Amino acid sequence: MGYWGIAMSKFETSLRSAPNRFNGLYGAARAAKLAADQKRAKTYYRKLVALCRQADSIRPEIEEAKAFLPGVNVKDSASIQ
């Protein structure tokens, strides 16, 4: 397991105690992406977008998630689990 795989594992451990933490979801998604684990990256980016679906502003992390998940709109992501 490379550096990004280890980082993803650490974020996943953190998410067990704080499952909807913005930075935890973003960190896990980014680490998965950099570890070339597309399936996990999509899962965490979708959760991040869903978490922010009613936000008043768009953060750069959400823009990154939307770019990774073509066709996903933050406001329309209520059904993403």
N, C-alpha and C positions, 0 to 999 in steps of 0.2 A: 504494500500500500504506500503510495507516494504522499508527498506533503499535503496535497489538496484532499486526498482521501482521508488522511488523518484529521485534517481540519473539519471535513464534513462529519466525521464520526463525533468529534467534540461538540459541534453545533447540534447534532442529533441528540446527544446526551443532555445538553442544556435545554432542548425543546421538550424533553420529557417532563421537566419540572415547570416550564413556562411555555406551553405549546403555542401561544399566539403572540409571542414577543417579536416585534417587527425586525429588530436586528438579528435575532436568531434565525428567523425564516430567510431573511436576505442572505445572511452568511452561509447558511446551509445550501441555498440555491446557487450562490456564486461558487462555493467550493465544489459542489457537484458538477457544475458546468465546467470548471477548470480541471476537474478530475475526469472529464469526458463521460460522466454518468448522466446522459441526457434524460433518462426516465426520472431520476430523482430530482434533477434540476427543474424539469417541468412541474413535478409535484409541488416543490417548494415555491417556485415562482407563482403557480396558480393559487396556492394558499396565501401568499403575500398580496396578490392582486385582490383576492376575495376579502382579506382583512381590511383593505383600504378602499373598498368599493363605494363607501359613502363619504370619503374624505373630501374636504373643500378645496384642497390644493394637491398638486401632483409633485411628488418627490422624485429626484433623479433615479432612485432605486426602482420605483414603479415604472418609470419610462423604460428602464433596462429590462424589467420583467415583461412589459408589453412587447418590446422588441424581440424578446426571446420566444414569446407566445403569440405568433401572428394571429390576428383576428380577435384578440381578447381586448375588450373595452373595460376599463376600470368600473364604470358605472353599471355595466351590464353583467358583471361577474358574480352576481349574488348566488348563482347556482353552482359555482365552482367549489368543490370540496377538497 
